[in-house]
Amino acid sequence: MAHNTPGPEGQHDPAGSTQMFRAFVDEGTPQRRPQAAAPAGPRVGLIAGVVLAVIVVAAVAWLALA
């Protein structure tokens, strides 16, 4: 059970809900892991797709204007 002690602001919490809430929040905080770098596979595929699209558009324009 929570102890009915004054909080940091000096206000008394008769039900102890503030202390119980803080204990719940502090207990439920997950440990954060550093995120790994995103794999380069999808980014390389996107760049290759854009380059291919530019080549196709340039080829169609060259054929249309020739």
N, CA, C and O atoms as a GROMACS GRO file, in nm:
protein
  264
    1MET      N    1   0.084  -0.117   0.000
    1MET     CA    2   0.000   0.000   0.000
    1MET      C    3   0.088   0.123   0.000
    1MET      O    4   0.200   0.120   0.052
    2ALA      N    5   0.040   0.229  -0.057
    2ALA     CA    6   0.119   0.352  -0.066
    2ALA      C    7   0.120   0.422   0.069
    2ALA      O    8   0.024   0.415   0.146
    3HIS      N    9   0.229   0.489   0.097
    3HIS     CA   10   0.241   0.566   0.219
    3HIS      C   11   0.181   0.704   0.196
    3HIS      O   12   0.205   0.765   0.092
    4ASN      N   13   0.104   0.751   0.290
    4ASN     CA   14   0.041   0.881   0.277
    4ASN      C   15   0.136   0.989   0.327
    4ASN      O   16   0.118   1.046   0.435
    5THR      N   17   0.236   1.017   0.247
    5THR     CA   18   0.333   1.121   0.282
    5THR      C   19   0.313   1.238   0.189
    5THR      O   20   0.266   1.222   0.076
    6PRO      N   21   0.348   1.358   0.236
    6PRO     CA   22   0.333   1.474   0.148
    6PRO      C   23   0.417   1.458   0.022
    6PRO      O   24   0.527   1.404   0.025
    7GLY      N   25   0.362   1.507  -0.090
    7GLY     CA   26   0.433   1.499  -0.216
    7GLY      C   27   0.543   1.603  -0.224
    7GLY      O   28   0.567   1.675  -0.127
    8PRO      N   29   0.610   1.611  -0.337
    8PRO     CA   30   0.722   1.705  -0.350
    8PRO      C   31   0.677   1.850  -0.339
    8PRO      O   32   0.758   1.936  -0.305
    9GLU      N   33   0.548   1.879  -0.368
    9GLU     CA   34   0.499   2.016  -0.358
    9GLU      C   35   0.449   2.046  -0.217
    9GLU      O   36   0.407   2.159  -0.190
   10GLY      N   37   0.453   1.948  -0.126
   10GLY     CA   38   0.408   1.967   0.009
   10GLY      C   39   0.259   1.945   0.026
   10GLY      O   40   0.206   1.969   0.135
   11GLN      N   41   0.189   1.900  -0.076
   11GLN     CA   42   0.046   1.875  -0.066
   11GLN      C   43   0.024   1.730  -0.022
   11GLN      O   44   0.090   1.638  -0.071
   12HIS      N   45  -0.069   1.713   0.070
   12HIS     CA   46  -0.098   1.579   0.122
   12HIS      C   47  -0.201   1.510   0.032
   12HIS      O   48  -0.304   1.569  -0.001
   13ASP      N   49  -0.173   1.388  -0.008
   13ASP     CA   50  -0.263   1.309  -0.092
   13ASP      C   51  -0.324   1.201  -0.003
   13ASP      O   52  -0.260   1.098   0.019
   14PRO      N   53  -0.447   1.221   0.050
   14PRO     CA   54  -0.501   1.128   0.148
   14PRO      C   55  -0.523   0.987   0.093
   14PRO      O   56  -0.513   0.890   0.169
   15ALA      N   57  -0.552   0.973  -0.035
   15ALA     CA   58  -0.575   0.840  -0.090
   15ALA      C   59  -0.445   0.773  -0.133
   15ALA      O   60  -0.444   0.651  -0.154
   16GLY      N   61  -0.338   0.846  -0.145
   16GLY     CA   62  -0.212   0.789  -0.189
   16GLY      C   63  -0.209   0.760  -0.337
   16GLY      O   64  -0.121   0.688  -0.384
   17SER      N   65  -0.304   0.816  -0.413
   17SER     CA   66  -0.312   0.782  -0.555
   17SER      C   67  -0.194   0.837  -0.634
   17SER      O   68  -0.151   0.776  -0.731
   18THR      N   69  -0.143   0.951  -0.594
   18THR     CA   70  -0.030   1.009  -0.668
   18THR      C   71   0.092   0.919  -0.655
   18THR      O   72   0.161   0.892  -0.753
   19GLN      N   73   0.118   0.872  -0.533
   19GLN     CA   74   0.234   0.785  -0.513
   19GLN      C   75   0.214   0.653  -0.586
   19GLN      O   76   0.308   0.599  -0.644
   20MET      N   77   0.092   0.601  -0.586
   20MET     CA   78   0.065   0.474  -0.656
   20MET      C   79   0.081   0.494  -0.806
   20MET      O   80   0.134   0.407  -0.876
   21PHE      N   81   0.035   0.608  -0.856
   21PHE     CA   82   0.048   0.634  -0.999
   21PHE      C   83   0.195   0.647  -1.038
   21PHE      O   84   0.238   0.590  -1.138
   22ARG      N   85   0.271   0.721  -0.960
   22ARG     CA   86   0.414   0.737  -0.991
   22ARG      C   87   0.487   0.604  -0.986
   22ARG      O   88   0.574   0.578  -1.069
   23ALA      N   89   0.451   0.520  -0.890
   23ALA     CA   90   0.515   0.389  -0.882
   23ALA      C   91   0.479   0.305  -1.005
   23ALA      O   92   0.563   0.233  -1.058
   24PHE      N   93   0.353   0.315  -1.049
   24PHE     CA   94   0.310   0.242  -1.168
   24PHE      C   95   0.383   0.290  -1.292
   24PHE      O   96   0.429   0.210  -1.373
   25VAL      N   97   0.394   0.421  -1.307
   25VAL     CA   98   0.461   0.477  -1.425
   25VAL      C   99   0.608   0.441  -1.425
   25VAL      O  100   0.663   0.403  -1.528
   26ASP      N  101   0.673   0.454  -1.309
   26ASP     CA  102   0.816   0.422  -1.303
   26ASP      C  103   0.841   0.273  -1.326
   26ASP      O  104   0.941   0.236  -1.387
   27GLU      N  105   0.751   0.189  -1.279
   27GLU     CA  106   0.768   0.045  -1.294
   27GLU      C  107   0.742   0.000  -1.437
   27GLU      O  108   0.806  -0.092  -1.486
   28GLY      N  109   0.647   0.066  -1.505
   28GLY     CA  110   0.608   0.024  -1.638
   28GLY      C  111   0.692   0.081  -1.750
   28GLY      O  112   0.663   0.055  -1.867
   29THR      N  113   0.794   0.159  -1.719
   29THR     CA  114   0.875   0.221  -1.823
   29THR      C  115   0.967   0.117  -1.885
   29THR      O  116   1.053   0.062  -1.816
   30PRO      N  117   0.951   0.088  -2.015
   30PRO     CA  118   1.040  -0.011  -2.078
   30PRO      C  119   1.178   0.047  -2.102
   30PRO      O  120   1.196   0.168  -2.120
   31GLN      N  121   1.274  -0.040  -2.100
   31GLN     CA  122   1.411   0.002  -2.130
   31GLN      C  123   1.423   0.022  -2.280
   31GLN      O  124   1.389  -0.067  -2.357
   32ARG      N  125   1.470   0.136  -2.321
   32ARG     CA  126   1.483   0.164  -2.464
   32ARG      C  127   1.613   0.106  -2.517
   32ARG      O  128   1.720   0.123  -2.458
   33ARG      N  129   1.601   0.038  -2.629
   33ARG     CA  130   1.720  -0.015  -2.696
   33ARG      C  131   1.756   0.076  -2.811
   33ARG      O  132   1.667   0.132  -2.876
   34PRO      N  133   1.885   0.093  -2.839
   34PRO     CA  134   1.920   0.175  -2.955
   34PRO      C  135   1.870   0.108  -3.083
   34PRO      O  136   1.883  -0.014  -3.100
   35GLN      N  137   1.815   0.188  -3.170
   35GLN     CA  138   1.762   0.133  -3.295
   35GLN      C  139   1.876   0.102  -3.390
   35GLN      O  140   1.972   0.178  -3.404
   36ALA      N  141   1.862  -0.012  -3.455
   36ALA     CA  142   1.962  -0.052  -3.554
   36ALA      C  143   1.941   0.030  -3.681
   36ALA      O  144   1.831   0.079  -3.707
   37ALA      N  145   2.046   0.046  -3.756
   37ALA     CA  146   2.037   0.119  -3.882
   37ALA      C  147   1.943   0.044  -3.977
   37ALA      O  148   1.940  -0.079  -3.980
   38ALA      N  149   1.868   0.121  -4.054
   38ALA     CA  150   1.775   0.061  -4.149
   38ALA      C  151   1.853  -0.013  -4.257
   38ALA      O  152   1.958   0.034  -4.301
   39PRO      N  153   1.804  -0.128  -4.300
   39PRO     CA  154   1.874  -0.200  -4.406
   39PRO      C  155   1.874  -0.118  -4.536
   39PRO      O  156   1.779  -0.046  -4.565
   40ALA      N  157   1.982  -0.129  -4.611
   40ALA     CA  158   1.998  -0.050  -4.732
   40ALA      C  159   1.924  -0.111  -4.850
   40ALA      O  160   1.914  -0.046  -4.955
   41GLY      N  161   1.871  -0.230  -4.839
   41GLY     CA  162   1.804  -0.298  -4.950
   41GLY      C  163   1.690  -0.219  -5.012
   41GLY      O  164   1.693  -0.195  -5.132
   42PRO      N  165   1.589  -0.178  -4.935
   42PRO     CA  166   1.477  -0.104  -4.994
   42PRO      C  167   1.520   0.030  -5.054
   42PRO      O  168   1.466   0.072  -5.156
   43ARG      N  169   1.615   0.096  -4.992
   43ARG     CA  170   1.661   0.225  -5.043
   43ARG      C  171   1.731   0.208  -5.177
   43ARG      O  172   1.712   0.290  -5.268
   44VAL      N  173   1.812   0.104  -5.190
   44VAL     CA  174   1.881   0.078  -5.316
   44VAL      C  175   1.779   0.045  -5.426
   44VAL      O  176   1.794   0.089  -5.540
   45GLY      N  177   1.676  -0.032  -5.391
   45GLY     CA  178   1.572  -0.065  -5.488
   45GLY      C  179   1.496   0.057  -5.533
   45GLY      O  180   1.461   0.068  -5.651
   46LEU      N  181   1.470   0.150  -5.442
   46LEU     CA  182   1.399   0.273  -5.478
   46LEU      C  183   1.483   0.358  -5.573
   46LEU      O  184   1.431   0.410  -5.671
   47ILE      N  185   1.611   0.371  -5.544
   47ILE     CA  186   1.700   0.449  -5.631
   47ILE      C  187   1.709   0.384  -5.769
   47ILE      O  188   1.705   0.453  -5.871
   48ALA      N  189   1.722   0.252  -5.774
   48ALA     CA  190   1.729   0.182  -5.902
   48ALA      C  191   1.599   0.201  -5.981
   48ALA      O  192   1.603   0.219  -6.103
   49GLY      N  193   1.485   0.198  -5.913
   49GLY     CA  194   1.358   0.220  -5.980
   49GLY      C  195   1.345   0.359  -6.039
   49GLY      O  196   1.294   0.376  -6.150
   50VAL      N  197   1.391   0.460  -5.966
   50VAL     CA  198   1.387   0.598  -6.015
   50VAL      C  199   1.479   0.614  -6.135
   50VAL      O  200   1.441   0.677  -6.234
   51VAL      N  201   1.598   0.558  -6.128
   51VAL     CA  202   1.692   0.566  -6.240
   51VAL      C  203   1.633   0.497  -6.363
   51VAL      O  204   1.642   0.548  -6.474
   52LEU      N  205   1.572   0.381  -6.343
   52LEU     CA  206   1.511   0.308  -6.454
   52LEU      C  207   1.395   0.389  -6.515
   52LEU      O  208   1.380   0.392  -6.637
   53ALA      N  209   1.315   0.453  -6.432
   53ALA     CA  210   1.204   0.535  -6.482
   53ALA      C  211   1.256   0.653  -6.564
   53ALA      O  212   1.197   0.686  -6.667
   54VAL      N  213   1.363   0.715  -6.520
   54VAL     CA  214   1.420   0.827  -6.595
   54VAL      C  215   1.472   0.780  -6.729
   54VAL      O  216   1.456   0.848  -6.830
   55ILE      N  217   1.535   0.662  -6.732
   55ILE     CA  218   1.587   0.607  -6.858
   55ILE      C  219   1.471   0.576  -6.953
   55ILE      O  220   1.481   0.605  -7.072
   56VAL      N  221   1.363   0.519  -6.902
   56VAL     CA  222   1.248   0.487  -6.986
   56VAL      C  223   1.185   0.615  -7.042
   56VAL      O  224   1.152   0.620  -7.161
   57VAL      N  225   1.168   0.716  -6.960
   57VAL     CA  226   1.110   0.842  -7.006
   57VAL      C  227   1.202   0.907  -7.110
   57VAL      O  228   1.153   0.960  -7.211
   58ALA      N  229   1.332   0.904  -7.088
   58ALA     CA  230   1.426   0.961  -7.184
   58ALA      C  231   1.420   0.885  -7.316
   58ALA      O  232   1.426   0.946  -7.423
   59ALA      N  233   1.410   0.752  -7.311
   59ALA     CA  234   1.404   0.672  -7.434
   59ALA      C  235   1.275   0.699  -7.510
   59ALA      O  236   1.277   0.710  -7.633
   60VAL      N  237   1.164   0.711  -7.441
   60VAL     CA  238   1.035   0.740  -7.508
   60VAL      C  239   1.041   0.880  -7.570
   60VAL      O  240   0.995   0.899  -7.683
   61ALA      N  241   1.096   0.977  -7.498
   61ALA     CA  242   1.106   1.113  -7.553
   61ALA      C  243   1.198   1.114  -7.674
   61ALA      O  244   1.169   1.183  -7.772
   62TRP      N  245   1.308   1.039  -7.670
   62TRP     CA  246   1.402   1.037  -7.784
   62TRP      C  247   1.336   0.974  -7.906
   62TRP      O  248   1.352   1.021  -8.018
   63LEU      N  249   1.259   0.864  -7.882
   63LEU     CA  250   1.190   0.802  -7.995
   63LEU      C  251   1.079   0.891  -8.052
   63LEU      O  252   1.056   0.893  -8.173
   64ALA      N  253   1.011   0.965  -7.966
   64ALA     CA  254   0.902   1.051  -8.011
   64ALA      C  255   0.955   1.172  -8.088
   64ALA      O  256   0.889   1.219  -8.182
   65LEU      N  257   1.071   1.222  -8.052
   65LEU     CA  258   1.125   1.340  -8.117
   65LEU      C  259   1.216   1.308  -8.236
   65LEU      O  260   1.253   1.397  -8.312
   66ALA      N  261   1.252   1.183  -8.251
   66ALA     CA  262   1.344   1.146  -8.359
   66ALA      C  263   1.274   1.133  -8.492
   66ALA      O  264   1.339   1.103  -8.593
   0.00000   0.00000   0.00000
